[in-house]
């Protein structure tokens, strides 16, 4: 008997020992993951420091080799345009795959445990759960291969997988985990390999279905809210753009049968629209008497509108007669949004003068051909092609920047619409803070954009060499962007790709916006939905596919300020998905370095509010709120507009062909791209 007990005891000890060993292995795996993250962070820091401690002499002379660039330029990202008309979204039928209650719960819990997907609305998560379809893989199968293009996100239900990057093991994952989520945001290459360690069961959803769910939720709700607002007499006569902003700030509140929504005599500053259910309105004519029934209100009815105009005391009771959902807005939000629209008549007058000047110029450019130019030097190299400094053969004092784009590459990446938009917007942009596009040319292989040459160099290069800027230098460049944005936004244009790489200095040292590949004319009170921008600069509503407007530009202005003041953007991870998750945590989670002054920090935080309708620049006074902010106190806006203000950095430009403020680039030894004669560029 004793021997059997001993055996059981020994067996228990062994099981406990194995349990502890398993726990230890899990701990070590977690530790390894954390170490990998730490190594990546240290690598990022090392890259940053390398860029700061370059010898000062290199700032004077032209950089001779590409290898000298310690920081690499950030590539912007754009999803392919949606494959359906936004107006038809409400009629799109989503696929439905039946699941057991356990599977539904597992998928939902996995989504809520994921850093990115936990930010979605519950109704969206429910639809994603319904739309996911089953996938099975055998042992030693490759689910995702690093470097491949992907469009699926997975949830593990059974089995175990191993995640590797560049051959190194990152971690293992079991049931209840989401992976591959970057692919549902835009068309991208996979950043790691996922292989099965045993037979696995998964649930999957593709990008098109995910984006449909995301967009539809937002659009249907927004359209419904707009209809409610239009039916309220208080809001009659308000422009569409103001109503759209009001729809964005409406919040849902829920009440149970018998709940008092408003109590007679209480103070209140909130206005209500009923979106679901019924309420009863009563009034007590004398204190202590029974309330008198006045009326019932239902879906689409409203109450409490006087509170928006400043009348505090409620004159009746409003009681839920069943389960009720109300859309509410408070007085402060209302006042921020309902203000006099900026008077743009004087701006229109200035614009007409500028237009006349530019039209006279245009006659000169219309008579030019590609053969009239010599290439002097390369100013920049990007994914779509190159930017060359060209000189007019007939007048050597005239030089221009020629952007040369590979037509086939544009078609392959489905960016035709963006390029067409870039041409139309730039040709009509008559602002001293936007690089001029004079005219375009084309042949069977390339598109050519003839632009103003700004020889002061890229702000990115100067920031890289100096490490960071002081307050007054940052203020000047930020003000240049504010002027450019004020101009674009007054025309209903959103820019969407602000970063130091897209700001270029002219010979005086004034900064101008360049590269309008992601700019789009959306009008007023409208939104757009395509994922666009550079990871560190994209606003949360772009990541969550809620639809975005000009307020996304003000978010990026806050990011630019932070980067100019410190040398690095506030949100930055080892890969795009990590960056997006840090952005979604919000600006308040970022520790600001001491070198950012209190006023600068205040402005950055007001520009980077999570809710677009609360961002400075997007309130009733528009851009004036930014110009009047304490950080800009004493800044000479008039001098900036007239070009009489002395810039903080005056570049050395000795002639019209002096490219010493630009990095050197190797000669273009690539084979010419294939022809593209599809005709999409007929208006170039």
C-alpha positions as CSV (number, residue, x, y, z in Angstrom):
1,X,0.0,0.0,0.0
2,X,2.8,2.3,1.0
3,X,4.6,1.6,-2.3
4,X,1.5,2.7,-4.3
5,X,1.3,5.9,-2.2
6,X,4.9,6.6,-2.8
7,X,4.4,6.0,-6.5
8,X,1.4,8.4,-6.6
9,X,3.4,11.0,-4.7
10,X,6.4,10.7,-7.0
11,X,4.1,10.9,-10.0
12,X,2.5,14.1,-8.6
13,X,5.9,15.6,-8.0
14,X,6.9,14.8,-11.6
15,X,3.8,16.4,-13.0
16,X,4.3,19.5,-10.9
17,X,8.0,19.6,-12.1
18,X,6.8,19.4,-15.7
19,X,4.2,22.2,-15.1
20,X,6.9,24.4,-13.7
21,X,9.2,23.7,-16.6
22,X,6.4,24.6,-19.0
23,X,5.8,27.8,-17.2
24,X,9.5,28.5,-17.3
25,X,9.6,27.9,-21.0
26,X,6.6,30.3,-21.5
27,X,8.4,32.9,-19.4
28,X,11.6,32.5,-21.4
29,X,9.7,32.8,-24.7
30,X,8.0,36.0,-23.4
31,X,11.4,37.3,-22.3
32,X,12.9,36.6,-25.8
33,X,10.0,38.5,-27.4
34,X,10.6,41.5,-25.1
35,X,14.4,41.3,-25.8
36,X,13.7,41.4,-29.6
37,X,11.5,44.5,-29.1
38,X,14.3,46.1,-26.9
39,X,16.9,45.3,-29.6
40,X,14.7,46.9,-32.2
41,X,14.2,50.0,-30.0
42,X,18.0,50.3,-29.4
43,X,18.6,49.9,-33.1
44,X,16.1,52.8,-33.8
45,X,17.9,54.9,-31.2
46,X,21.3,54.1,-32.6
47,X,20.1,55.2,-36.1
48,X,18.8,58.4,-34.6
49,X,22.1,59.2,-32.8
50,X,24.2,58.4,-35.9
51,X,22.1,60.9,-37.9
52,X,22.9,63.6,-35.3
53,X,26.7,63.2,-34.9
54,X,27.7,63.6,-38.5
55,X,30.7,65.9,-39.0
56,X,29.7,69.5,-39.4
57,X,31.8,69.8,-42.6
58,X,29.4,67.4,-44.3
59,X,26.7,70.0,-43.9
60,X,28.6,72.5,-46.1
61,X,29.6,70.2,-49.0
62,X,27.3,68.1,-51.2
63,X,27.0,64.6,-49.9
64,X,28.8,62.4,-52.4
65,X,27.5,58.9,-51.6
66,X,24.0,57.5,-50.9
67,X,25.5,55.4,-48.0
68,X,26.1,58.6,-46.1
69,X,22.3,59.0,-45.5
70,X,22.0,57.8,-41.9
71,X,18.3,58.0,-41.8
72,X,16.2,56.7,-44.6
73,X,13.3,58.5,-46.0
74,X,9.9,57.2,-45.0
75,X,7.7,55.7,-47.7
76,X,4.1,56.8,-47.8
77,X,1.4,54.1,-48.1
78,X,-1.8,54.0,-50.0
79,X,-4.5,51.4,-50.2
80,X,-6.0,50.7,-53.6
81,X,-9.2,52.7,-54.1
82,X,-12.4,50.9,-53.0
83,X,-13.9,48.6,-55.5
84,X,-17.4,49.8,-55.0
85,X,-19.3,53.0,-54.9
86,X,-19.6,54.3,-51.4
87,X,-23.3,55.2,-52.0
88,X,-24.0,51.5,-52.7
89,X,-22.5,50.3,-49.5
90,X,-25.8,50.0,-47.6
91,X,-27.0,47.5,-50.3
92,X,-23.9,45.3,-50.2
93,X,-24.7,41.8,-48.9
94,X,-22.0,40.5,-46.6
95,X,-21.1,36.8,-46.5
96,X,-22.3,34.8,-43.5
97,X,-20.7,31.6,-42.2
98,X,-22.5,29.7,-39.4
99,X,-20.4,29.0,-36.3
100,X,-20.9,27.3,-32.9
101,X,-21.5,29.7,-29.9
102,X,-18.1,28.6,-28.7
103,X,-16.4,29.6,-31.9
104,X,-18.2,32.9,-32.0
105,X,-17.1,33.7,-28.4
106,X,-13.5,32.6,-29.2
107,X,-13.3,34.9,-32.2
108,X,-14.8,37.8,-30.3
109,X,-12.4,37.4,-27.3
110,X,-9.4,37.1,-29.7
111,X,-10.4,40.4,-31.4
112,X,-10.9,42.1,-28.0
113,X,-7.4,40.8,-27.0
114,X,-5.8,42.3,-30.1
115,X,-4.1,45.7,-29.7
116,X,-5.5,47.0,-33.0
117,X,-8.8,45.3,-33.4
118,X,-10.0,45.9,-29.8
119,X,-10.5,49.6,-30.9
120,X,-13.4,48.6,-33.2
121,X,-17.0,49.2,-32.3
122,X,-18.9,46.2,-30.9
123,X,-21.3,46.2,-33.8
124,X,-18.4,46.0,-36.2
125,X,-16.8,43.1,-34.3
126,X,-20.1,41.3,-34.4
127,X,-20.2,41.6,-38.2
128,X,-16.6,40.5,-38.5
129,X,-17.3,37.4,-36.4
130,X,-20.3,36.5,-38.7
131,X,-18.2,37.1,-41.9
132,X,-15.2,35.0,-40.9
133,X,-14.8,31.7,-42.8
134,X,-13.1,28.4,-41.7
135,X,-9.6,27.5,-43.0
136,X,-7.5,24.4,-42.1
137,X,-3.8,23.7,-42.5
138,X,-1.8,20.5,-41.8
139,X,1.4,20.2,-39.8
140,X,4.5,22.1,-41.2
141,X,2.4,24.2,-43.5
142,X,3.2,27.9,-44.3
143,X,0.2,30.1,-43.6
144,X,2.0,33.4,-44.2
145,X,5.3,33.9,-45.9
146,X,7.5,37.0,-45.1
147,X,7.7,39.3,-48.1
148,X,4.5,37.9,-49.8
149,X,1.5,40.2,-50.5
150,X,-1.4,39.4,-48.2
151,X,-5.0,40.4,-47.8
152,X,-6.2,38.0,-45.0
153,X,-6.3,38.3,-41.2
154,X,-6.7,35.1,-39.1
155,X,-8.0,34.0,-35.7
156,X,-6.6,30.7,-34.4
157,X,-9.1,28.2,-33.0
158,X,-7.1,25.0,-32.7
159,X,-3.4,24.1,-32.9
160,X,-0.1,26.0,-32.6
161,X,2.0,28.1,-35.0
162,X,5.5,29.5,-35.0
163,X,6.3,33.1,-36.0
164,X,9.7,33.9,-37.5
165,X,11.3,37.0,-39.0
166,X,14.4,36.8,-41.2
167,X,14.8,33.2,-40.0
168,X,14.7,34.1,-36.3
169,X,12.0,32.7,-34.1
170,X,9.8,35.5,-32.6
171,X,7.2,33.5,-30.7
172,X,4.7,30.7,-30.8
173,X,0.9,31.2,-30.8
174,X,-2.0,29.1,-29.8
175,X,-5.8,29.3,-29.9
176,X,-7.5,32.7,-29.4
177,X,-4.8,34.8,-31.2
178,X,-5.2,37.2,-34.1
179,X,-2.4,37.5,-36.7
180,X,-1.8,39.1,-40.1
181,X,-3.9,42.2,-39.2
182,X,-1.9,44.7,-41.2
183,X,-3.2,43.2,-44.4
184,X,-6.7,44.3,-43.7
185,X,-5.7,48.0,-43.7
186,X,-4.0,48.1,-47.1
187,X,-2.2,46.0,-49.7
188,X,1.2,45.2,-48.1
189,X,3.9,42.6,-47.9
190,X,3.9,40.3,-44.9
191,X,6.5,41.3,-42.2
192,X,6.9,37.8,-40.8
193,X,6.5,34.1,-41.6
194,X,3.8,31.9,-39.8
195,X,4.2,28.1,-40.0
196,X,2.1,25.4,-38.3
197,X,3.6,23.2,-35.6
198,X,0.6,20.8,-35.8
199,X,-2.8,20.6,-37.6
200,X,-4.5,24.0,-37.1
201,X,-8.0,25.3,-37.5
202,X,-8.4,29.1,-38.3
203,X,-11.0,31.6,-39.1
204,X,-10.2,34.2,-41.8
205,X,-11.6,37.5,-43.3
206,X,-10.3,39.4,-46.3
207,X,-9.5,43.1,-46.6
208,X,-12.4,43.9,-49.0
209,X,-15.0,42.4,-46.6
210,X,-13.3,44.0,-43.5
211,X,-13.2,47.5,-45.2
212,X,-16.9,47.1,-46.3
213,X,-17.9,46.4,-42.6
214,X,-15.8,49.4,-41.3
215,X,-17.0,51.9,-43.9
216,X,-20.7,50.8,-43.9
217,X,-21.0,51.1,-40.1
218,X,-19.7,54.7,-40.2
219,X,-21.6,55.7,-43.4
220,X,-25.0,54.4,-42.4
221,X,-24.7,55.9,-38.9
222,X,-23.5,59.3,-40.3
223,X,-26.3,59.4,-43.0
224,X,-28.9,58.5,-40.3
225,X,-27.6,61.2,-37.9
226,X,-27.6,63.8,-40.8
227,X,-31.3,63.0,-41.5
228,X,-32.2,63.4,-37.8
229,X,-30.4,66.8,-37.7
230,X,-32.0,68.1,-40.9
231,X,-35.5,67.5,-39.4
232,X,-34.8,69.8,-36.4
233,X,-36.0,73.4,-37.0
234,X,-33.1,74.7,-34.8
235,X,-30.6,73.4,-37.4
236,X,-32.5,74.6,-40.5
237,X,-30.3,76.8,-42.7
238,X,-27.0,75.4,-41.3
239,X,-24.5,74.5,-44.1
240,X,-24.0,70.8,-44.9
241,X,-20.4,70.9,-43.6
242,X,-21.6,72.2,-40.1
243,X,-24.3,69.5,-40.0
244,X,-21.7,66.9,-40.9
245,X,-19.5,68.0,-38.0
246,X,-22.5,68.0,-35.6
247,X,-23.3,64.4,-36.8
248,X,-19.7,63.5,-35.9
249,X,-20.0,64.7,-32.3
250,X,-23.4,63.3,-31.5
251,X,-23.1,60.6,-28.8
252,X,-25.5,57.7,-28.1
253,X,-26.9,57.4,-24.6
254,X,-29.2,54.6,-23.4
255,X,-32.1,54.7,-20.9
256,X,-34.3,52.0,-19.4
257,X,-38.1,52.1,-19.0
258,X,-39.0,54.6,-16.3
259,X,-35.6,56.5,-16.3
260,X,-35.8,60.3,-16.1
261,X,-33.9,61.7,-19.0
262,X,-34.7,65.3,-18.0
263,X,-36.1,66.4,-14.7
264,X,-38.2,69.6,-14.5
265,X,-36.3,72.4,-12.7
266,X,-32.9,70.8,-13.1
267,X,-30.1,72.7,-14.9
268,X,-29.0,71.2,-18.2
269,X,-26.8,72.0,-21.2
270,X,-27.7,69.0,-23.4
271,X,-29.9,68.5,-26.5
272,X,-31.5,65.1,-27.3
273,X,-32.7,63.4,-30.5
274,X,-34.6,60.1,-30.0
275,X,-33.1,57.4,-32.3
276,X,-34.9,54.4,-30.7
277,X,-37.9,54.0,-28.4
278,X,-40.5,56.3,-26.9
279,X,-40.6,58.9,-24.1
280,X,-43.3,60.6,-22.1
281,X,-43.2,64.4,-21.5
282,X,-44.9,65.6,-18.2
283,X,-45.0,68.9,-16.3
284,X,-45.8,69.9,-12.7
285,X,-47.8,73.1,-12.8
286,X,-47.4,73.7,-9.0
287,X,-44.8,72.2,-6.6
288,X,-46.2,69.1,-4.9
289,X,-49.0,68.5,-7.5
290,X,-49.1,65.4,-9.7
291,X,-47.4,65.9,-13.0
292,X,-49.6,66.5,-16.0
293,X,-49.2,64.4,-19.1
294,X,-48.2,66.6,-22.1
295,X,-47.3,64.3,-25.0
296,X,-45.3,61.3,-26.2
297,X,-42.3,61.5,-28.4
298,X,-40.7,58.8,-30.6
299,X,-37.9,58.1,-33.1
300,X,-36.8,61.3,-34.8
301,X,-38.3,63.7,-32.2
302,X,-36.1,66.0,-30.2
303,X,-36.2,67.9,-26.9
304,X,-34.0,70.2,-24.8
305,X,-32.9,72.4,-27.8
306,X,-33.2,75.6,-25.7
307,X,-30.2,74.4,-23.6
308,X,-28.0,74.9,-26.6
309,X,-28.8,78.6,-26.7
310,X,-28.0,79.0,-23.0
311,X,-31.3,78.4,-21.2
312,X,-30.2,76.2,-18.3
313,X,-33.4,75.4,-16.3
314,X,-35.5,72.5,-17.7
315,X,-39.3,73.3,-18.0
316,X,-40.6,69.7,-18.1
317,X,-39.9,66.1,-17.3
318,X,-38.9,63.6,-20.0
319,X,-39.2,60.0,-19.0
320,X,-38.3,56.8,-20.9
321,X,-41.6,54.9,-21.7
322,X,-39.5,51.8,-22.8
323,X,-35.9,51.1,-23.7
324,X,-34.7,54.4,-25.3
325,X,-31.6,55.4,-27.3
326,X,-30.9,59.2,-27.6
327,X,-28.3,61.1,-29.7
328,X,-27.0,63.9,-27.5
329,X,-24.9,67.0,-28.0
330,X,-23.8,69.4,-25.2
331,X,-23.7,73.2,-25.4
332,X,-19.8,73.4,-25.4
333,X,-19.5,71.1,-28.4
334,X,-22.3,72.9,-30.2
335,X,-20.7,76.4,-29.6
336,X,-17.3,75.2,-30.8
337,X,-18.9,74.1,-34.1
338,X,-21.6,76.7,-34.7
339,X,-19.8,79.9,-35.5
340,X,-19.6,82.4,-38.3
341,X,-18.0,80.7,-41.2
342,X,-14.7,82.3,-42.2
343,X,-15.2,85.2,-44.6
344,X,-13.4,84.0,-47.7
345,X,-14.5,86.8,-50.0
346,X,-11.2,88.8,-49.6
347,X,-9.3,85.5,-50.1
348,X,-11.2,85.0,-53.4
349,X,-10.1,88.4,-54.6
350,X,-6.4,87.8,-53.8
351,X,-6.8,84.4,-55.6
352,X,-8.2,86.1,-58.7
353,X,-5.1,88.4,-58.9
354,X,-2.8,85.4,-58.4
355,X,-4.7,83.5,-61.1
356,X,-4.3,86.3,-63.6
357,X,-0.5,86.4,-63.0
358,X,-0.2,82.6,-63.4
359,X,-2.3,82.6,-66.6
360,X,0.1,85.0,-68.2
361,X,2.9,82.7,-67.2
362,X,1.1,79.7,-68.6
363,X,1.2,81.0,-72.2
364,X,5.0,80.8,-72.0
365,X,5.0,77.2,-70.8
366,X,2.5,76.0,-73.4
367,X,5.0,76.5,-76.2
368,X,7.7,74.3,-74.6
369,X,8.6,70.7,-75.5
370,X,10.6,68.1,-73.7
371,X,13.4,68.6,-76.2
372,X,13.8,72.3,-74.9
373,X,15.4,71.1,-71.7
374,X,18.8,69.7,-70.5
375,X,19.1,67.6,-67.4
376,X,21.6,69.1,-64.9
377,X,21.4,66.9,-61.8
378,X,19.1,64.6,-59.8
379,X,17.3,66.2,-56.9
380,X,15.4,63.2,-55.6
381,X,14.6,59.5,-56.2
382,X,11.3,57.8,-55.2
383,X,9.3,54.7,-55.8
384,X,7.6,56.1,-58.9
385,X,10.6,57.7,-60.5
386,X,13.0,60.6,-60.2
387,X,13.1,64.4,-59.8
388,X,15.7,66.1,-62.1
389,X,16.9,69.7,-62.2
390,X,16.4,70.8,-65.8
391,X,17.7,73.9,-67.6
392,X,16.0,75.7,-70.5
393,X,18.4,75.4,-73.5
394,X,17.3,78.8,-74.8
395,X,17.7,80.6,-71.5
396,X,20.3,79.1,-69.1
397,X,19.1,81.3,-66.2
398,X,15.8,79.4,-66.2
399,X,15.8,76.0,-64.3
400,X,13.0,73.8,-63.2
401,X,12.3,70.6,-61.3
402,X,11.1,67.8,-63.6
403,X,9.3,64.9,-61.9
404,X,9.6,61.9,-64.1
405,X,7.1,59.1,-63.3
406,X,7.0,55.5,-64.7
407,X,3.6,55.0,-66.2
408,X,3.6,51.2,-65.9
409,X,4.5,51.4,-62.2
410,X,1.5,53.8,-61.6
411,X,-0.8,51.3,-63.3
412,X,0.6,48.3,-61.5
413,X,0.1,49.9,-58.1
414,X,-3.4,51.3,-59.2
415,X,-2.4,54.9,-58.4
416,X,-3.8,56.5,-61.6
417,X,-6.5,58.4,-59.7
418,X,-4.0,59.8,-57.3
419,X,-1.7,61.0,-60.1
420,X,-4.5,62.6,-62.0
421,X,-5.6,64.3,-58.8
422,X,-2.1,65.5,-58.1
423,X,-1.9,67.2,-61.5
424,X,-5.3,68.9,-61.2
425,X,-4.7,70.2,-57.7
426,X,-1.2,71.4,-58.3
427,X,-2.0,73.2,-61.5
428,X,-4.8,75.1,-59.8
429,X,-2.9,75.9,-56.6
430,X,-1.8,79.5,-56.6
431,X,-0.1,79.9,-53.2
432,X,3.4,81.0,-52.2
433,X,3.5,78.0,-49.8
434,X,2.9,75.4,-52.5
435,X,5.3,74.3,-55.2
436,X,4.1,75.4,-58.6
437,X,3.3,72.9,-61.4
438,X,3.7,74.7,-64.7
439,X,2.8,72.0,-67.1
440,X,2.9,68.2,-67.9
441,X,4.3,66.1,-70.8
442,X,4.1,62.4,-71.6
443,X,5.5,59.7,-73.8
444,X,4.9,55.9,-74.0
445,X,6.9,55.2,-70.8
446,X,6.9,58.3,-68.6
447,X,4.8,61.2,-67.3
448,X,6.7,64.5,-66.8
449,X,5.7,67.2,-64.4
450,X,7.5,70.5,-64.9
451,X,7.6,72.3,-61.6
452,X,9.2,75.3,-59.8
453,X,12.7,74.5,-58.7
454,X,13.3,75.2,-55.0
455,X,17.0,75.0,-54.5
456,X,17.2,75.5,-50.7
457,X,16.9,71.7,-50.2
458,X,14.5,69.5,-48.4
459,X,13.5,70.3,-44.8
460,X,14.1,66.5,-44.1
461,X,17.8,66.9,-45.0
462,X,18.3,69.9,-42.8
463,X,16.5,68.2,-39.9
464,X,18.6,65.1,-40.3
465,X,21.9,67.1,-40.3
466,X,20.9,69.4,-37.3
467,X,19.1,66.7,-35.3
468,X,16.3,69.0,-34.2
469,X,15.1,72.6,-34.4
470,X,14.5,75.2,-31.7
471,X,11.1,76.8,-31.0
472,X,11.4,79.8,-33.3
473,X,12.7,77.7,-36.3
474,X,9.9,75.2,-35.8
475,X,7.4,78.0,-35.5
476,X,8.4,79.5,-38.9
477,X,8.1,76.1,-40.8
478,X,4.9,75.2,-39.0
479,X,3.5,78.6,-40.0
480,X,4.4,78.0,-43.6
481,X,2.4,74.7,-43.5
482,X,-0.5,76.5,-41.7
483,X,-0.7,78.9,-44.6
484,X,-0.6,76.1,-47.2
485,X,-3.3,74.2,-45.4
486,X,-5.5,77.3,-45.0
487,X,-5.3,77.7,-48.8
488,X,-6.0,74.1,-49.6
489,X,-8.8,73.6,-47.1
490,X,-10.6,76.8,-48.2
491,X,-10.9,75.0,-51.6
492,X,-12.1,71.7,-50.0
493,X,-8.8,69.9,-50.6
494,X,-7.2,67.5,-48.1
495,X,-3.4,67.0,-48.4
496,X,-2.8,63.7,-46.4
497,X,1.0,63.4,-46.6
498,X,2.6,66.0,-44.4
499,X,6.2,65.2,-43.2
500,X,9.6,66.9,-43.4
501,X,10.3,64.9,-46.6
502,X,7.5,66.8,-48.4
503,X,8.6,70.3,-47.4
504,X,11.2,72.0,-49.6
505,X,12.9,75.4,-49.1
506,X,13.1,78.0,-51.9
507,X,16.2,80.1,-52.3
508,X,15.0,82.6,-49.6
509,X,14.5,79.8,-47.0
510,X,10.6,79.7,-47.1
511,X,9.1,76.2,-46.9
512,X,6.7,74.9,-49.6
513,X,4.5,71.8,-49.8
514,X,5.6,69.4,-52.5
515,X,4.3,66.0,-53.7
516,X,0.5,66.1,-54.0
517,X,0.2,62.4,-54.8
518,X,-2.3,61.8,-51.9
519,X,-4.1,65.2,-52.1
520,X,-7.8,65.0,-52.9
521,X,-10.6,67.5,-53.5
522,X,-13.4,66.3,-51.1
523,X,-15.4,69.4,-50.8
524,X,-17.0,70.6,-47.5
525,X,-18.6,68.4,-44.9
526,X,-17.6,65.3,-46.9
527,X,-15.3,62.5,-46.0
528,X,-13.0,60.2,-47.9
529,X,-12.1,56.6,-47.0
530,X,-8.9,55.4,-48.7
531,X,-6.0,54.6,-46.4
532,X,-3.3,57.2,-47.2
533,X,-0.2,58.6,-45.6
534,X,3.0,57.8,-43.9
535,X,2.6,55.4,-40.9
536,X,4.0,57.8,-38.2
537,X,1.8,60.6,-39.4
538,X,-1.6,59.0,-40.0
539,X,-4.6,60.0,-37.8
540,X,-6.5,57.4,-35.8
541,X,-9.7,57.8,-37.9
542,X,-7.6,56.7,-41.0
543,X,-6.3,53.6,-39.2
544,X,-9.8,52.7,-38.0
545,X,-11.3,53.4,-41.5
546,X,-14.0,55.8,-40.0
547,X,-13.7,58.2,-42.9
548,X,-11.5,61.3,-42.7
549,X,-11.5,64.9,-43.8
550,X,-9.3,68.0,-43.4
551,X,-9.0,67.4,-39.6
552,X,-6.5,64.6,-40.5
553,X,-4.2,67.3,-41.8
554,X,-4.3,69.1,-38.5
555,X,-3.4,65.9,-36.7
556,X,-0.3,65.6,-39.0
557,X,0.6,69.2,-38.2
558,X,0.9,68.3,-34.5
559,X,3.1,65.3,-35.4
560,X,5.3,67.6,-37.6
561,X,5.7,70.1,-34.8
562,X,6.8,67.3,-32.4
563,X,9.3,65.9,-35.0
564,X,10.8,69.3,-35.8
565,X,11.3,70.0,-32.1
566,X,12.8,66.6,-31.1
567,X,14.1,65.0,-34.3
568,X,11.7,62.0,-34.1
569,X,7.9,61.7,-34.4
570,X,5.9,60.9,-31.2
571,X,4.5,57.7,-32.4
572,X,7.0,55.2,-33.8
573,X,7.2,51.4,-33.7
574,X,9.5,48.7,-35.1
575,X,6.9,48.0,-37.8
576,X,3.8,49.8,-39.2
577,X,1.3,47.8,-37.1
578,X,3.1,48.6,-33.9
579,X,3.2,52.3,-34.9
580,X,-0.6,52.2,-35.5
581,X,-1.3,50.6,-32.2
582,X,0.8,53.3,-30.4
583,X,-1.1,56.0,-32.3
584,X,-4.4,54.5,-31.2
585,X,-3.3,54.8,-27.5
586,X,-3.3,58.5,-28.0
587,X,-1.0,61.6,-27.5
588,X,-1.6,61.6,-23.8
589,X,0.3,58.3,-23.4
590,X,3.4,60.0,-24.9
591,X,6.0,61.5,-22.5
592,X,7.0,64.9,-23.9
593,X,10.8,65.7,-23.6
594,X,11.7,68.8,-21.5
595,X,12.9,70.7,-24.6
596,X,9.2,71.0,-25.8
597,X,7.9,74.1,-24.1
598,X,4.5,74.2,-22.3
599,X,2.9,76.2,-25.0
600,X,4.2,74.0,-27.8
601,X,3.1,70.9,-26.0
602,X,-0.4,72.4,-25.5
603,X,-0.7,73.2,-29.2
604,X,0.5,69.7,-30.2
605,X,-2.0,68.0,-27.9
606,X,-4.8,70.2,-29.2
607,X,-4.0,69.3,-32.8
608,X,-3.7,65.6,-31.9
609,X,-7.0,65.1,-30.2
610,X,-8.4,61.6,-30.9
611,X,-11.8,63.0,-31.9
612,X,-11.4,64.9,-35.2
613,X,-14.2,67.4,-34.4
614,X,-12.3,68.5,-31.3
615,X,-9.0,69.3,-33.1
616,X,-7.8,72.9,-33.3
617,X,-8.1,74.1,-36.9
618,X,-11.4,72.1,-37.2
619,X,-13.5,74.2,-34.8
620,X,-15.8,77.1,-35.7
621,X,-12.9,79.6,-36.1
622,X,-11.0,77.2,-38.3
623,X,-7.3,78.0,-38.8
624,X,-7.5,81.2,-36.8
625,X,-7.6,79.1,-33.6
626,X,-4.1,77.9,-34.5
627,X,-2.8,81.3,-35.6
628,X,-4.0,82.8,-32.3
629,X,-2.6,80.1,-30.1
630,X,-0.2,81.2,-27.3
631,X,2.7,79.4,-29.0
632,X,2.3,81.8,-32.0
633,X,2.0,84.9,-29.8
634,X,3.9,87.8,-31.5
635,X,4.5,85.8,-34.7
636,X,4.3,88.1,-37.8
637,X,1.8,86.3,-40.0
638,X,1.5,89.3,-42.3
639,X,5.2,89.4,-42.8
640,X,5.2,85.6,-43.6
641,X,2.4,86.1,-46.2
642,X,4.2,89.0,-47.9
643,X,7.6,87.3,-47.8
644,X,9.2,90.1,-45.7
645,X,9.8,87.9,-42.7
646,X,13.4,86.7,-42.4
647,X,13.5,82.9,-42.3
648,X,15.5,81.1,-39.5
649,X,17.7,79.3,-42.0
650,X,18.8,81.1,-45.2
651,X,20.2,78.5,-47.6
652,X,23.3,79.1,-49.7
653,X,22.2,79.1,-53.4
654,X,24.8,80.5,-55.7
655,X,23.1,80.0,-59.1
656,X,20.1,78.6,-60.8
657,X,22.0,75.3,-61.2
658,X,23.4,75.0,-57.7
659,X,22.2,71.6,-56.2
660,X,24.6,71.6,-53.2
661,X,21.7,71.6,-50.8
662,X,20.6,68.2,-52.0
663,X,22.0,64.7,-51.4
664,X,23.8,63.0,-54.3
665,X,22.0,60.2,-56.0
666,X,23.5,57.5,-58.3
667,X,22.9,57.8,-62.0
668,X,19.8,56.1,-63.3
669,X,21.2,52.8,-64.8
670,X,17.9,50.9,-64.7
671,X,16.5,49.5,-67.9
672,X,13.7,51.7,-69.2
673,X,10.2,50.5,-68.0
674,X,7.8,48.8,-70.4
675,X,5.5,51.0,-72.5
676,X,2.0,51.9,-71.2
677,X,-0.5,53.0,-73.9
678,X,-3.7,52.2,-72.0
679,X,-4.7,55.9,-72.3
680,X,-5.6,56.6,-68.6
681,X,-3.3,59.7,-68.9
682,X,-5.2,61.3,-71.8
683,X,-5.5,64.6,-69.9
684,X,-1.7,65.0,-69.3
